[in-house]
Amino acid sequence: MPILEDTYRSPSSPRLRGRRSSRAANGLATGLGRAEVGAALASLPGVPLAVGRLEELVPVLAAACAPVIRGSRLGLALLQEGALRLAPGSFGSNASSGMAWNVDADGAPDAALAASLGIRRHLDAPLVHGERRLGLLLLADKPVPYAGEDRRRLKAIAPAVAATVETTERLLAAREEAAAQERSRLADDLHDTPQQILYAAEATLGAVMAGSTSLEDGVHRAHDLVVRSMEALSELVAARTAPDQHFCDRLAELGPRLEGIFGVPVELRVSVAAGRLSARLSAAAARALARVAREAATNALKHARPTRVTISLTTGAADVLRLTVADDGAGFAGSPPRASGYGLPSLRRSVEACGGRLAVSSAPGAGTCVVAEVGVSPLNVVGASAVSG
């Protein structure tokens, strides 16, 4: 069992009083250690940008704090759901990740924890950022016993380490949110065009198998659709690396593309006022409305058996764009079919995220009408209050 030599004691501890009495001969009081602390403080601001995931935080912190830790192993005990748990890589061991940092009345880690991590002596300093208590900054196993100078150095860098940890956590969370949004956008883009073309190819082959389409005609059409899906994937890759296309140009390309896939006329109508107003759409609002046009028109062509689909862009109240997708197909009563997964719920979320609204109306035998309204401001800032009621 390792013998623990923890320098933490209560303020009445004779050992601590003795070190305080000799303060003038140690550490920062005589200028010793200031250069090391300064070097660590200068390195810490670069830590958040150097950390790509949480597992990298402790090793990068240890490298930044090397002038201060002086041969010790560095660890972080972070407060999680009311308990202190070791961060990945603490004390140079990935096995420490998630272990509870349990200590006795004197602040020393319990024997089982110390034995599993090979800790013989340690120091700690609280990590507090603003009103938030983050946890503890830990040092372990310096080759010689820790002295008052070591504790003063640790406490000197603890506030900066706390700020670094908090900034790193926020940055990692922001990166994960951005990655999740990008994954969602990619899934939506794949659903909007390539998947729809492949659906048409599947329907064509199904017609061949059912005997309603000749083998030769069906195979030629299915081949053409597969080629189109490959082209759509190439366009998707190019679009994600190119500047955003003007919204009205997207709509103008949509009709011929859908006509080529489904063989049903798709008409586009854009008023002069709406064309001018669309130039002020934010990028997010333009993407959302383009998705509504593609998804609503494609759903109608897939499921409603229409003879015509019309996409209209007009103005509503002041500075409001109204996109309408109407078909003369079968229509439906009650809730729209296929209301789960992607499709309507996803469209509504993307429009509402831009401060807009989306409505669907239909009746059996009377077709379906999908209307999306998004407000436009001179500063390209979309607000919900701008959307007409």
C-alpha positions as CSV (number, residue, x, y, z in Angstrom):
1,M,0.0,0.0,0.0
2,P,1.5,3.4,-0.9
3,I,2.3,5.8,1.8
4,L,0.5,9.1,1.2
5,E,2.3,12.4,2.0
6,D,-0.2,15.1,1.3
7,T,0.8,18.6,2.2
8,Y,-2.8,19.7,2.7
9,R,-3.6,20.3,6.4
10,S,-6.0,22.6,8.3
11,P,-4.9,26.1,9.0
12,S,-3.9,25.0,12.5
13,S,-1.6,22.3,11.3
14,P,2.0,22.8,12.7
15,R,3.4,21.7,9.4
16,L,1.5,24.4,7.6
17,R,2.2,27.1,10.2
18,G,5.9,26.3,9.9
19,R,5.9,26.8,6.2
20,R,4.0,30.1,6.5
21,S,6.5,31.4,9.0
22,S,9.4,30.7,6.5
23,R,7.5,32.3,3.6
24,A,10.0,35.1,3.1
25,A,12.6,32.6,2.4
26,N,10.6,30.6,-0.2
27,G,8.8,30.8,-3.5
28,L,7.3,34.0,-4.9
29,A,8.2,36.2,-2.0
30,T,11.8,36.3,-3.1
31,G,11.0,36.2,-6.8
32,L,11.7,32.5,-7.2
33,G,9.1,30.8,-9.3
34,R,7.7,33.9,-10.9
35,A,9.3,33.1,-14.3
36,E,7.9,29.6,-14.2
37,V,4.4,30.8,-13.3
38,G,4.6,33.5,-15.9
39,A,5.6,30.9,-18.6
40,A,2.6,28.7,-17.7
41,L,0.2,31.6,-17.7
42,A,1.4,32.7,-21.1
43,S,0.9,29.2,-22.5
44,L,-2.6,28.5,-21.1
45,P,-4.6,30.8,-23.6
46,G,-3.6,28.6,-26.4
47,V,-4.9,25.4,-24.8
48,P,-8.6,25.5,-25.9
49,L,-7.6,25.8,-29.6
50,A,-5.1,22.9,-29.3
51,V,-7.7,20.5,-27.8
52,G,-9.9,18.7,-30.3
53,R,-11.7,16.4,-27.8
54,L,-12.0,16.1,-24.0
55,E,-9.4,13.3,-23.8
56,E,-6.7,15.7,-25.0
57,L,-7.4,18.4,-22.4
58,V,-5.2,17.1,-19.5
59,P,-2.1,16.2,-21.7
60,V,-2.2,19.6,-23.3
61,L,-2.7,21.3,-19.9
62,A,0.3,19.4,-18.5
63,A,2.5,20.6,-21.4
64,A,1.4,24.2,-20.9
65,C,2.0,24.0,-17.1
66,A,5.3,22.1,-17.3
67,P,7.3,25.0,-15.9
68,V,5.2,24.8,-12.7
69,I,4.5,21.1,-12.2
70,R,8.2,20.3,-12.3
71,G,8.2,16.5,-12.6
72,S,4.7,16.0,-11.1
73,R,1.9,14.2,-12.8
74,L,-1.1,16.6,-13.5
75,G,-4.7,15.7,-13.0
76,L,-8.2,17.3,-13.1
77,A,-11.0,16.3,-10.8
78,L,-14.1,17.9,-12.5
79,L,-17.4,18.4,-10.7
80,Q,-20.0,16.3,-12.5
81,E,-23.5,15.8,-11.1
82,G,-22.4,16.8,-7.6
83,A,-19.3,14.5,-7.5
84,L,-15.7,15.0,-8.4
85,R,-14.5,12.7,-11.2
86,L,-11.1,12.5,-12.8
87,A,-10.9,13.8,-16.4
88,P,-9.4,11.5,-19.1
89,G,-5.6,11.4,-19.0
90,S,-5.3,12.5,-15.4
91,F,-1.9,11.6,-13.9
92,G,-0.9,10.3,-17.4
93,S,-3.4,7.4,-17.3
94,N,-6.5,6.9,-19.5
95,A,-7.7,4.4,-16.9
96,S,-8.4,7.3,-14.5
97,S,-11.2,8.6,-16.7
98,G,-14.4,8.9,-14.7
99,M,-13.0,7.6,-11.4
100,A,-14.5,9.3,-8.4
101,W,-11.9,11.5,-6.5
102,N,-12.7,10.4,-3.0
103,V,-10.6,12.0,-0.2
104,D,-10.4,11.7,3.6
105,A,-10.8,14.4,6.2
106,D,-7.3,15.7,5.5
107,G,-7.9,15.9,1.8
108,A,-5.8,12.8,0.9
109,P,-7.2,10.4,-1.7
110,D,-8.5,7.1,-0.2
111,A,-6.1,4.2,-0.1
112,A,-7.8,2.2,-2.9
113,L,-7.8,5.2,-5.3
114,A,-4.2,6.1,-4.5
115,A,-3.1,2.5,-5.0
116,S,-4.9,2.2,-8.4
117,L,-3.3,5.4,-9.6
118,G,0.1,4.9,-7.9
119,I,-0.2,8.2,-6.0
120,R,2.2,8.6,-3.1
121,R,1.9,12.3,-2.5
122,H,-0.3,15.0,-4.0
123,L,-1.3,18.7,-4.0
124,D,-4.6,20.2,-5.0
125,A,-6.0,23.7,-5.7
126,P,-9.7,24.6,-6.3
127,L,-10.8,25.5,-9.8
128,V,-13.4,28.3,-9.7
129,H,-14.5,30.4,-12.7
130,G,-16.8,33.3,-11.8
131,E,-19.5,31.8,-9.6
132,R,-19.0,28.3,-11.0
133,R,-17.0,25.7,-9.1
134,L,-15.3,23.4,-11.7
135,G,-13.4,21.1,-9.5
136,L,-9.7,20.6,-8.5
137,L,-6.4,21.0,-10.1
138,L,-4.2,18.1,-8.9
139,L,-0.5,17.4,-8.9
140,A,1.0,14.0,-7.8
141,D,4.3,12.3,-7.1
142,K,6.9,14.9,-7.3
143,P,10.3,13.1,-6.8
144,V,10.8,15.0,-3.5
145,P,8.2,16.0,-0.9
146,Y,6.0,19.0,-1.9
147,A,6.9,22.3,-0.2
148,G,5.1,25.6,0.4
149,E,6.6,27.0,-2.9
150,D,4.9,24.2,-4.8
151,R,1.5,25.0,-3.3
152,R,1.9,28.7,-4.0
153,R,2.7,28.1,-7.6
154,L,-0.2,25.7,-8.0
155,K,-2.6,28.3,-6.5
156,A,-1.1,31.0,-8.7
157,I,-2.0,29.2,-11.9
158,A,-5.3,27.7,-10.7
159,P,-7.6,30.7,-11.7
160,A,-6.1,30.7,-15.2
161,V,-6.4,26.9,-15.5
162,A,-10.1,27.2,-14.4
163,A,-10.7,29.8,-17.1
164,T,-9.0,27.6,-19.6
165,V,-11.0,24.5,-18.7
166,E,-14.3,26.5,-18.9
167,T,-13.4,28.0,-22.3
168,T,-12.3,24.5,-23.6
169,E,-15.6,23.0,-22.4
170,R,-17.6,25.7,-24.2
171,L,-15.6,25.4,-27.3
172,L,-15.9,21.6,-27.5
173,A,-19.7,21.9,-26.9
174,A,-19.9,24.5,-29.7
175,R,-17.9,22.3,-32.0
176,E,-20.2,19.3,-31.3
177,E,-23.3,21.4,-31.8
178,A,-21.9,22.7,-35.2
179,A,-21.0,19.1,-36.2
180,A,-24.6,17.9,-35.3
181,Q,-26.1,20.7,-37.3
182,E,-23.8,19.9,-40.3
183,R,-24.8,16.2,-40.0
184,S,-28.5,17.2,-40.0
185,R,-28.0,19.5,-42.9
186,L,-26.2,16.8,-44.9
187,A,-29.0,14.3,-44.1
188,D,-31.6,16.8,-45.3
189,D,-29.6,17.5,-48.5
190,L,-29.3,13.8,-49.3
191,H,-33.0,13.4,-48.6
192,D,-34.0,16.3,-50.8
193,T,-32.7,15.2,-54.1
194,P,-30.5,12.0,-54.4
195,Q,-32.9,9.9,-52.3
196,Q,-35.9,11.2,-54.1
197,I,-34.4,10.3,-57.5
198,L,-33.6,6.8,-56.2
199,Y,-37.2,6.5,-55.0
200,A,-38.4,7.2,-58.5
201,A,-36.0,4.6,-59.8
202,E,-37.3,2.1,-57.3
203,A,-40.9,2.9,-58.4
204,T,-40.0,2.4,-62.0
205,L,-38.5,-1.0,-61.4
206,G,-41.6,-1.9,-59.3
207,A,-43.8,-1.0,-62.3
208,V,-41.7,-3.3,-64.5
209,M,-42.1,-6.1,-62.0
210,A,-45.8,-5.5,-61.8
211,G,-46.1,-5.6,-65.6
212,S,-47.4,-2.1,-66.0
213,T,-44.2,-0.9,-67.8
214,S,-42.3,-2.8,-70.4
215,L,-38.9,-4.2,-69.4
216,E,-37.0,-2.2,-72.0
217,D,-38.7,1.1,-71.1
218,G,-38.4,0.5,-67.4
219,V,-34.7,-0.5,-67.5
220,H,-33.8,2.6,-69.6
221,R,-35.7,4.9,-67.3
222,A,-34.3,3.3,-64.1
223,H,-30.8,3.6,-65.6
224,D,-31.4,7.3,-66.4
225,L,-32.6,7.9,-62.9
226,V,-29.6,6.3,-61.3
227,V,-27.3,8.4,-63.5
228,R,-29.3,11.5,-62.3
229,S,-28.8,10.5,-58.7
230,M,-25.1,10.3,-59.2
231,E,-25.1,13.7,-60.8
232,A,-27.2,15.0,-57.9
233,L,-24.6,13.7,-55.4
234,S,-21.8,15.5,-57.4
235,E,-23.8,18.7,-57.4
236,L,-24.3,18.3,-53.7
237,V,-20.6,18.1,-53.1
238,A,-19.9,21.1,-55.3
239,A,-22.7,23.1,-53.7
240,R,-21.2,22.6,-50.2
241,T,-17.9,24.1,-51.3
242,A,-19.2,26.9,-53.5
243,P,-20.9,30.2,-52.6
244,D,-24.6,30.1,-52.0
245,Q,-26.7,30.3,-55.2
246,H,-29.3,33.0,-55.5
247,F,-32.6,31.7,-54.1
248,C,-34.7,32.4,-57.3
249,D,-32.0,30.6,-59.4
250,R,-32.5,27.6,-57.2
251,L,-36.2,27.6,-57.8
252,A,-35.8,28.1,-61.6
253,E,-33.6,24.9,-61.7
254,L,-36.0,22.9,-59.6
255,G,-39.0,22.7,-62.0
256,P,-37.1,21.2,-65.0
257,R,-35.3,18.8,-62.7
258,L,-38.5,17.4,-61.1
259,E,-40.2,17.3,-64.5
260,G,-37.4,15.2,-65.8
261,I,-37.7,12.8,-62.9
262,F,-41.5,12.4,-62.6
263,G,-42.7,13.5,-66.0
264,V,-45.3,15.9,-64.6
265,P,-45.3,19.7,-65.3
266,V,-43.9,21.9,-62.5
267,E,-44.6,25.6,-63.0
268,L,-42.8,28.4,-61.3
269,R,-44.3,31.8,-60.7
270,V,-42.3,34.7,-59.1
271,S,-43.7,38.2,-58.7
272,V,-41.4,41.1,-59.4
273,A,-41.7,42.3,-55.8
274,A,-40.9,38.9,-54.5
275,G,-37.9,38.6,-56.7
276,R,-36.4,41.8,-55.4
277,L,-37.2,40.9,-51.8
278,S,-35.6,37.5,-52.1
279,A,-32.2,39.1,-52.6
280,R,-32.3,40.2,-48.9
281,L,-32.9,36.7,-47.6
282,S,-30.4,35.4,-45.1
283,A,-28.5,32.3,-46.2
284,A,-30.3,30.1,-43.6
285,A,-33.8,31.4,-44.7
286,A,-32.9,30.8,-48.4
287,R,-31.9,27.2,-47.6
288,A,-35.0,26.6,-45.6
289,L,-37.4,27.9,-48.3
290,A,-35.5,26.0,-51.0
291,R,-36.0,22.9,-49.0
292,V,-39.7,23.6,-48.6
293,A,-40.1,24.0,-52.4
294,R,-38.1,20.8,-53.2
295,E,-39.7,18.6,-50.5
296,A,-43.3,19.8,-50.9
297,A,-43.2,19.4,-54.7
298,T,-41.5,16.0,-54.6
299,N,-43.9,14.7,-52.0
300,A,-46.8,15.7,-54.2
301,L,-45.3,14.1,-57.2
302,K,-44.5,10.9,-55.3
303,H,-47.8,10.4,-53.5
304,A,-50.6,12.6,-54.8
305,R,-50.7,11.6,-58.5
306,P,-51.1,15.3,-59.7
307,T,-51.3,16.5,-63.3
308,R,-49.5,19.8,-62.3
309,V,-47.5,21.3,-59.5
310,T,-47.2,25.1,-59.1
311,I,-44.5,26.8,-57.0
312,S,-45.2,30.5,-56.4
313,L,-43.1,33.2,-54.7
314,T,-45.1,36.3,-53.6
315,T,-45.0,38.9,-50.9
316,G,-47.2,38.9,-47.8
317,A,-47.1,41.7,-45.3
318,A,-44.3,44.2,-45.3
319,D,-40.9,42.5,-45.9
320,V,-42.4,39.0,-45.8
321,L,-41.8,36.4,-48.5
322,R,-44.5,33.8,-49.1
323,L,-43.6,30.5,-50.8
324,T,-46.6,28.4,-52.0
325,V,-46.4,24.9,-53.4
326,A,-49.8,23.7,-54.7
327,D,-50.8,20.6,-56.5
328,D,-54.1,19.2,-58.0
329,G,-53.6,15.7,-56.7
330,A,-55.5,13.4,-54.5
331,G,-55.2,15.5,-51.3
332,F,-55.9,14.0,-47.8
333,A,-58.0,14.5,-44.7
334,G,-56.7,15.1,-41.3
335,S,-52.9,15.0,-40.7
336,P,-50.5,14.8,-43.6
337,P,-49.4,11.2,-44.5
338,R,-45.8,10.2,-43.7
339,A,-45.6,12.8,-40.9
340,S,-42.7,11.2,-39.1
341,G,-39.0,11.2,-39.7
342,Y,-37.8,13.7,-42.3
343,G,-40.3,15.6,-44.4
344,L,-42.9,17.9,-42.9
345,P,-41.5,18.0,-39.3
346,S,-38.0,18.7,-40.6
347,L,-39.3,21.4,-42.9
348,R,-41.3,23.1,-40.1
349,R,-38.2,23.1,-37.8
350,S,-36.0,24.7,-40.5
351,V,-38.6,27.4,-41.3
352,E,-39.3,28.2,-37.6
353,A,-35.6,28.4,-36.9
354,C,-35.5,31.4,-39.3
355,G,-38.4,33.1,-37.5
356,G,-41.0,31.9,-40.1
357,R,-44.0,29.6,-40.2
358,L,-45.2,26.8,-42.3
359,A,-48.8,25.7,-42.9
360,V,-50.4,22.8,-44.8
361,S,-54.0,22.6,-46.1
362,S,-55.6,19.8,-48.0
363,A,-58.9,18.0,-48.7
364,P,-59.6,14.7,-50.4
365,G,-59.8,15.2,-54.2
366,A,-58.9,18.9,-53.9
367,G,-55.1,18.7,-53.8
368,T,-52.6,20.1,-51.2
369,C,-51.2,23.5,-50.5
370,V,-48.0,24.1,-48.5
371,V,-47.3,27.7,-47.5
372,A,-44.1,29.0,-45.9
373,E,-43.6,32.6,-44.8
374,V,-40.3,34.2,-43.7
375,G,-39.7,37.8,-42.8
376,V,-36.8,39.7,-44.4
377,S,-35.1,42.7,-42.9
378,P,-32.7,45.2,-44.4
379,L,-29.9,43.7,-42.2
380,N,-30.7,40.1,-43.3
381,V,-31.9,39.3,-39.8
382,V,-35.1,37.2,-39.7
383,G,-37.5,37.8,-36.9
384,A,-40.7,36.0,-36.0
385,S,-42.5,39.2,-35.4
386,A,-42.1,40.0,-39.2
387,V,-44.1,37.0,-40.2
388,S,-47.7,37.8,-41.0
389,G,-50.4,36.1,-39.0
